[in-house]
Amino acid sequence: MFVTNTTVIVWSGVKTGGNDPVGVYNRVSGCDPTATLSVEAL
């Protein structure tokens, strides 16, 4: 990671309910322990 300059996934998630990017994403992998991420419309 920091010593080897290897690329790692920080946070990866999935969202149910179509192609609209607005909504709640549930974490599926990565090193950040945050369980969900919410994306809101502007």
N, CA, C, O and CB atoms as a CASP TS submission, in Angstrom:
PFRMAT TS
TARGET T0000
AUTHOR 0000-0000-0000
METHOD Language model
MODEL 1
PARENT N/A
ATOM      1  N   MET     1       0.827  -1.177   0.000  1.00  0.00           N
ATOM      2  CA  MET     1       0.000   0.000   0.000  1.00  0.00           C
ATOM      3  C   MET     1       0.877   1.249   0.000  1.00  0.00           C
ATOM      4  O   MET     1       1.084   1.857  -1.050  1.00  0.00           O
ATOM      5  CB  MET     1      -0.944  -0.007   1.204  1.00  0.00           C
ATOM      6  N   PHE     2       1.393   1.638   1.163  1.00  0.00           N
ATOM      7  CA  PHE     2       2.179   2.859   1.240  1.00  0.00           C
ATOM      8  C   PHE     2       3.641   2.619   0.867  1.00  0.00           C
ATOM      9  O   PHE     2       4.278   3.475   0.254  1.00  0.00           O
ATOM     10  CB  PHE     2       2.090   3.445   2.635  1.00  0.00           C
ATOM     11  N   VAL     3       4.160   1.466   1.235  1.00  0.00           N
ATOM     12  CA  VAL     3       5.563   1.167   0.964  1.00  0.00           C
ATOM     13  C   VAL     3       5.748   0.623  -0.447  1.00  0.00           C
ATOM     14  O   VAL     3       6.737   0.937  -1.109  1.00  0.00           O
ATOM     15  CB  VAL     3       6.099   0.166   1.985  1.00  0.00           C
ATOM     16  N   THR     4       4.809  -0.184  -0.906  1.00  0.00           N
ATOM     17  CA  THR     4       4.956  -0.847  -2.204  1.00  0.00           C
ATOM     18  C   THR     4       4.281  -0.107  -3.356  1.00  0.00           C
ATOM     19  O   THR     4       4.430  -0.506  -4.511  1.00  0.00           O
ATOM     20  CB  THR     4       4.400  -2.232  -2.120  1.00  0.00           C
ATOM     21  N   ASN     5       3.535   0.972  -3.060  1.00  0.00           N
ATOM     22  CA  ASN     5       2.782   1.713  -4.082  1.00  0.00           C
ATOM     23  C   ASN     5       1.746   0.842  -4.785  1.00  0.00           C
ATOM     24  O   ASN     5       1.405   1.100  -5.939  1.00  0.00           O
ATOM     25  CB  ASN     5       3.735   2.296  -5.112  1.00  0.00           C
ATOM     26  N   THR     6       1.244  -0.181  -4.106  1.00  0.00           N
ATOM     27  CA  THR     6       0.213  -1.054  -4.644  1.00  0.00           C
ATOM     28  C   THR     6      -1.140  -0.356  -4.559  1.00  0.00           C
ATOM     29  O   THR     6      -1.431   0.316  -3.569  1.00  0.00           O
ATOM     30  CB  THR     6       0.183  -2.402  -3.888  1.00  0.00           C
ATOM     31  N   THR     7      -1.960  -0.510  -5.580  1.00  0.00           N
ATOM     32  CA  THR     7      -3.303   0.047  -5.582  1.00  0.00           C
ATOM     33  C   THR     7      -4.223  -0.871  -4.789  1.00  0.00           C
ATOM     34  O   THR     7      -4.237  -2.084  -4.998  1.00  0.00           O
ATOM     35  CB  THR     7      -3.825   0.238  -7.028  1.00  0.00           C
ATOM     36  N   VAL     8      -4.997  -0.277  -3.872  1.00  0.00           N
ATOM     37  CA  VAL     8      -5.945  -1.059  -3.082  1.00  0.00           C
ATOM     38  C   VAL     8      -7.311  -0.396  -3.143  1.00  0.00           C
ATOM     39  O   VAL     8      -7.404   0.818  -3.327  1.00  0.00           O
ATOM     40  CB  VAL     8      -5.469  -1.199  -1.613  1.00  0.00           C
ATOM     41  N   ILE     9      -8.369  -1.179  -2.992  1.00  0.00           N
ATOM     42  CA  ILE     9      -9.731  -0.647  -2.956  1.00  0.00           C
ATOM     43  C   ILE     9      -9.991  -0.087  -1.565  1.00  0.00           C
ATOM     44  O   ILE     9      -9.867  -0.802  -0.571  1.00  0.00           O
ATOM     45  CB  ILE     9     -10.784  -1.747  -3.324  1.00  0.00           C
ATOM     46  N   VAL    10     -10.351   1.188  -1.495  1.00  0.00           N
ATOM     47  CA  VAL    10     -10.635   1.823  -0.214  1.00  0.00           C
ATOM     48  C   VAL    10     -12.069   1.527   0.212  1.00  0.00           C
ATOM     49  O   VAL    10     -12.322   1.228   1.379  1.00  0.00           O
ATOM     50  CB  VAL    10     -10.399   3.343  -0.297  1.00  0.00           C
ATOM     51  N   TRP    11     -13.001   1.609  -0.722  1.00  0.00           N
ATOM     52  CA  TRP    11     -14.400   1.338  -0.405  1.00  0.00           C
ATOM     53  C   TRP    11     -15.102   0.939  -1.689  1.00  0.00           C
ATOM     54  O   TRP    11     -14.979   1.619  -2.708  1.00  0.00           O
ATOM     55  CB  TRP    11     -15.091   2.575   0.254  1.00  0.00           C
ATOM     56  N   SER    12     -15.837  -0.160  -1.641  1.00  0.00           N
ATOM     57  CA  SER    12     -16.602  -0.623  -2.789  1.00  0.00           C
ATOM     58  C   SER    12     -17.976  -1.037  -2.294  1.00  0.00           C
ATOM     59  O   SER    12     -18.092  -1.732  -1.285  1.00  0.00           O
ATOM     60  CB  SER    12     -15.884  -1.800  -3.522  1.00  0.00           C
ATOM     61  N   GLY    13     -19.019  -0.614  -3.000  1.00  0.00           N
ATOM     62  CA  GLY    13     -20.363  -0.940  -2.553  1.00  0.00           C
ATOM     63  C   GLY    13     -21.329  -1.137  -3.699  1.00  0.00           C
ATOM     64  O   GLY    13     -21.005  -0.884  -4.859  1.00  0.00           O
ATOM     65  N   VAL    14     -22.520  -1.593  -3.359  1.00  0.00           N
ATOM     66  CA  VAL    14     -23.580  -1.803  -4.337  1.00  0.00           C
ATOM     67  C   VAL    14     -24.848  -1.108  -3.872  1.00  0.00           C
ATOM     68  O   VAL    14     -25.060  -0.908  -2.676  1.00  0.00           O
ATOM     69  CB  VAL    14     -23.835  -3.308  -4.559  1.00  0.00           C
ATOM     70  N   LYS    15     -25.687  -0.743  -4.832  1.00  0.00           N
ATOM     71  CA  LYS    15     -26.956  -0.080  -4.535  1.00  0.00           C
ATOM     72  C   LYS    15     -28.061  -0.830  -5.249  1.00  0.00           C
ATOM     73  O   LYS    15     -27.917  -1.194  -6.416  1.00  0.00           O
ATOM     74  CB  LYS    15     -26.934   1.420  -4.963  1.00  0.00           C
ATOM     75  N   THR    16     -29.150  -1.059  -4.563  1.00  0.00           N
ATOM     76  CA  THR    16     -30.309  -1.682  -5.197  1.00  0.00           C
ATOM     77  C   THR    16     -31.281  -0.593  -5.631  1.00  0.00           C
ATOM     78  O   THR    16     -31.314   0.485  -5.038  1.00  0.00           O
ATOM     79  CB  THR    16     -31.001  -2.691  -4.234  1.00  0.00           C
ATOM     80  N   GLY    17     -32.055  -0.866  -6.642  1.00  0.00           N
ATOM     81  CA  GLY    17     -33.089   0.078  -7.034  1.00  0.00           C
ATOM     82  C   GLY    17     -32.832   0.859  -8.302  1.00  0.00           C
ATOM     83  O   GLY    17     -33.278   2.002  -8.402  1.00  0.00           O
ATOM     84  N   GLY    18     -32.140   0.302  -9.269  1.00  0.00           N
ATOM     85  CA  GLY    18     -32.000   0.960 -10.558  1.00  0.00           C
ATOM     86  C   GLY    18     -30.679   1.658 -10.777  1.00  0.00           C
ATOM     87  O   GLY    18     -29.729   1.496 -10.011  1.00  0.00           O
ATOM     88  N   ASN    19     -30.639   2.457 -11.865  1.00  0.00           N
ATOM     89  CA  ASN    19     -29.399   3.102 -12.283  1.00  0.00           C
ATOM     90  C   ASN    19     -29.200   4.507 -11.724  1.00  0.00           C
ATOM     91  O   ASN    19     -28.144   5.102 -11.937  1.00  0.00           O
ATOM     92  CB  ASN    19     -29.354   3.161 -13.762  1.00  0.00           C
ATOM     93  N   ASP    20     -30.182   5.048 -11.018  1.00  0.00           N
ATOM     94  CA  ASP    20     -30.058   6.379 -10.436  1.00  0.00           C
ATOM     95  C   ASP    20     -28.958   6.355  -9.371  1.00  0.00           C
ATOM     96  O   ASP    20     -29.026   5.547  -8.445  1.00  0.00           O
ATOM     97  CB  ASP    20     -31.416   6.853  -9.826  1.00  0.00           C
ATOM     98  N   PRO    21     -27.944   7.226  -9.484  1.00  0.00           N
ATOM     99  CA  PRO    21     -26.842   7.200  -8.517  1.00  0.00           C
ATOM    100  C   PRO    21     -27.232   7.655  -7.113  1.00  0.00           C
ATOM    101  O   PRO    21     -26.488   7.414  -6.162  1.00  0.00           O
ATOM    102  CB  PRO    21     -25.728   8.061  -9.013  1.00  0.00           C
ATOM    103  N   VAL    22     -28.392   8.311  -6.967  1.00  0.00           N
ATOM    104  CA  VAL    22     -28.839   8.780  -5.656  1.00  0.00           C
ATOM    105  C   VAL    22     -29.384   7.594  -4.865  1.00  0.00           C
ATOM    106  O   VAL    22     -30.177   6.805  -5.380  1.00  0.00           O
ATOM    107  CB  VAL    22     -29.921   9.898  -5.798  1.00  0.00           C
ATOM    108  N   GLY    23     -28.956   7.475  -3.618  1.00  0.00           N
ATOM    109  CA  GLY    23     -29.454   6.401  -2.766  1.00  0.00           C
ATOM    110  C   GLY    23     -28.405   5.929  -1.778  1.00  0.00           C
ATOM    111  O   GLY    23     -27.371   6.570  -1.588  1.00  0.00           O
ATOM    112  N   VAL    24     -28.685   4.812  -1.162  1.00  0.00           N
ATOM    113  CA  VAL    24     -27.794   4.244  -0.154  1.00  0.00           C
ATOM    114  C   VAL    24     -27.047   3.059  -0.744  1.00  0.00           C
ATOM    115  O   VAL    24     -27.653   2.142  -1.298  1.00  0.00           O
ATOM    116  CB  VAL    24     -28.584   3.816   1.106  1.00  0.00           C
ATOM    117  N   TYR    25     -25.733   3.087  -0.623  1.00  0.00           N
ATOM    118  CA  TYR    25     -24.877   2.006  -1.093  1.00  0.00           C
ATOM    119  C   TYR    25     -24.405   1.208   0.109  1.00  0.00           C
ATOM    120  O   TYR    25     -23.995   1.787   1.115  1.00  0.00           O
ATOM    121  CB  TYR    25     -23.670   2.553  -1.910  1.00  0.00           C
ATOM    122  N   ASN    26     -24.457  -0.116   0.017  1.00  0.00           N
ATOM    123  CA  ASN    26     -23.982  -0.999   1.072  1.00  0.00           C
ATOM    124  C   ASN    26     -22.584  -1.487   0.733  1.00  0.00           C
ATOM    125  O   ASN    26     -22.324  -1.927  -0.387  1.00  0.00           O
ATOM    126  CB  ASN    26     -24.941  -2.190   1.270  1.00  0.00           C
ATOM    127  N   ARG    27     -21.685  -1.408   1.710  1.00  0.00           N
ATOM    128  CA  ARG    27     -20.297  -1.790   1.504  1.00  0.00           C
ATOM    129  C   ARG    27     -20.182  -3.282   1.254  1.00  0.00           C
ATOM    130  O   ARG    27     -20.812  -4.083   1.945  1.00  0.00           O
ATOM    131  CB  ARG    27     -19.447  -1.390   2.704  1.00  0.00           C
ATOM    132  N   VAL    28     -19.369  -3.664   0.254  1.00  0.00           N
ATOM    133  CA  VAL    28     -19.109  -5.068  -0.019  1.00  0.00           C
ATOM    134  C   VAL    28     -17.627  -5.421   0.131  1.00  0.00           C
ATOM    135  O   VAL    28     -17.287  -6.582   0.357  1.00  0.00           O
ATOM    136  CB  VAL    28     -19.584  -5.416  -1.415  1.00  0.00           C
ATOM    137  N   SER    29     -16.742  -4.420   0.006  1.00  0.00           N
ATOM    138  CA  SER    29     -15.312  -4.685   0.184  1.00  0.00           C
ATOM    139  C   SER    29     -14.555  -3.386   0.378  1.00  0.00           C
ATOM    140  O   SER    29     -15.101  -2.292   0.229  1.00  0.00           O
ATOM    141  CB  SER    29     -14.743  -5.455  -1.020  1.00  0.00           C
ATOM    142  N   GLY    30     -13.286  -3.537   0.715  1.00  0.00           N
ATOM    143  CA  GLY    30     -12.415  -2.391   0.913  1.00  0.00           C
ATOM    144  C   GLY    30     -11.889  -2.298   2.334  1.00  0.00           C
ATOM    145  O   GLY    30     -12.305  -3.061   3.206  1.00  0.00           O
ATOM    146  N   CYS    31     -10.966  -1.354   2.570  1.00  0.00           N
ATOM    147  CA  CYS    31     -10.371  -1.241   3.902  1.00  0.00           C
ATOM    148  C   CYS    31     -11.089  -0.255   4.803  1.00  0.00           C
ATOM    149  O   CYS    31     -10.855  -0.266   6.012  1.00  0.00           O
ATOM    150  CB  CYS    31      -8.939  -0.842   3.782  1.00  0.00           C
ATOM    151  N   ASP    32     -11.944   0.590   4.277  1.00  0.00           N
ATOM    152  CA  ASP    32     -12.712   1.523   5.108  1.00  0.00           C
ATOM    153  C   ASP    32     -13.869   0.764   5.744  1.00  0.00           C
ATOM    154  O   ASP    32     -14.653   0.150   5.021  1.00  0.00           O
ATOM    155  CB  ASP    32     -13.236   2.740   4.268  1.00  0.00           C
ATOM    156  N   PRO    33     -14.008   0.783   7.080  1.00  0.00           N
ATOM    157  CA  PRO    33     -15.053   0.009   7.744  1.00  0.00           C
ATOM    158  C   PRO    33     -16.461   0.594   7.669  1.00  0.00           C
ATOM    159  O   PRO    33     -17.403  -0.017   8.175  1.00  0.00           O
ATOM    160  CB  PRO    33     -14.693  -0.155   9.152  1.00  0.00           C
ATOM    161  N   THR    34     -16.626   1.773   7.044  1.00  0.00           N
ATOM    162  CA  THR    34     -17.947   2.382   6.942  1.00  0.00           C
ATOM    163  C   THR    34     -18.918   1.422   6.247  1.00  0.00           C
ATOM    164  O   THR    34     -18.637   0.934   5.152  1.00  0.00           O
ATOM    165  CB  THR    34     -17.869   3.725   6.175  1.00  0.00           C
ATOM    166  N   ALA    35     -20.056   1.155   6.887  1.00  0.00           N
ATOM    167  CA  ALA    35     -20.995   0.147   6.365  1.00  0.00           C
ATOM    168  C   ALA    35     -21.810   0.641   5.184  1.00  0.00           C
ATOM    169  O   ALA    35     -22.079  -0.128   4.261  1.00  0.00           O
ATOM    170  CB  ALA    35     -21.933  -0.294   7.456  1.00  0.00           C
ATOM    171  N   THR    36     -22.214   1.926   5.191  1.00  0.00           N
ATOM    172  CA  THR    36     -23.045   2.455   4.110  1.00  0.00           C
ATOM    173  C   THR    36     -22.562   3.838   3.689  1.00  0.00           C
ATOM    174  O   THR    36     -21.856   4.524   4.428  1.00  0.00           O
ATOM    175  CB  THR    36     -24.519   2.516   4.543  1.00  0.00           C
ATOM    176  N   LEU    37     -22.961   4.223   2.486  1.00  0.00           N
ATOM    177  CA  LEU    37     -22.668   5.540   1.948  1.00  0.00           C
ATOM    178  C   LEU    37     -23.946   6.063   1.329  1.00  0.00           C
ATOM    179  O   LEU    37     -24.572   5.358   0.537  1.00  0.00           O
ATOM    180  CB  LEU    37     -21.498   5.499   0.907  1.00  0.00           C
ATOM    181  N   SER    38     -24.354   7.280   1.664  1.00  0.00           N
ATOM    182  CA  SER    38     -25.570   7.877   1.100  1.00  0.00           C
ATOM    183  C   SER    38     -25.184   8.944   0.092  1.00  0.00           C
ATOM    184  O   SER    38     -24.371   9.820   0.388  1.00  0.00           O
ATOM    185  CB  SER    38     -26.471   8.480   2.214  1.00  0.00           C
ATOM    186  N   VAL    39     -25.771   8.871  -1.109  1.00  0.00           N
ATOM    187  CA  VAL    39     -25.559   9.864  -2.142  1.00  0.00           C
ATOM    188  C   VAL    39     -26.859  10.615  -2.322  1.00  0.00           C
ATOM    189  O   VAL    39     -27.902  10.005  -2.559  1.00  0.00           O
ATOM    190  CB  VAL    39     -25.084   9.216  -3.477  1.00  0.00           C
ATOM    191  N   GLU    40     -26.811  11.945  -2.210  1.00  0.00           N
ATOM    192  CA  GLU    40     -28.001  12.778  -2.318  1.00  0.00           C
ATOM    193  C   GLU    40     -27.955  13.619  -3.577  1.00  0.00           C
ATOM    194  O   GLU    40     -26.878  13.948  -4.075  1.00  0.00           O
ATOM    195  CB  GLU    40     -28.143  13.672  -1.093  1.00  0.00           C
ATOM    196  N   ALA    41     -29.129  13.968  -4.092  1.00  0.00           N
ATOM    197  CA  ALA    41     -29.223  14.840  -5.267  1.00  0.00           C
ATOM    198  C   ALA    41     -28.914  16.272  -4.868  1.00  0.00           C
ATOM    199  O   ALA    41     -29.152  16.669  -3.727  1.00  0.00           O
ATOM    200  CB  ALA    41     -30.628  14.751  -5.915  1.00  0.00           C
ATOM    201  N   LEU    42     -28.385  17.046  -5.802  1.00  0.00           N
ATOM    202  CA  LEU    42     -28.072  18.447  -5.539  1.00  0.00           C
ATOM    203  C   LEU    42     -29.296  19.312  -5.598  1.00  0.00           C
ATOM    204  O   LEU    42     -29.207  20.523  -5.399  1.00  0.00           O
ATOM    205  CB  LEU    42     -27.052  18.953  -6.515  1.00  0.00           C
TER
END
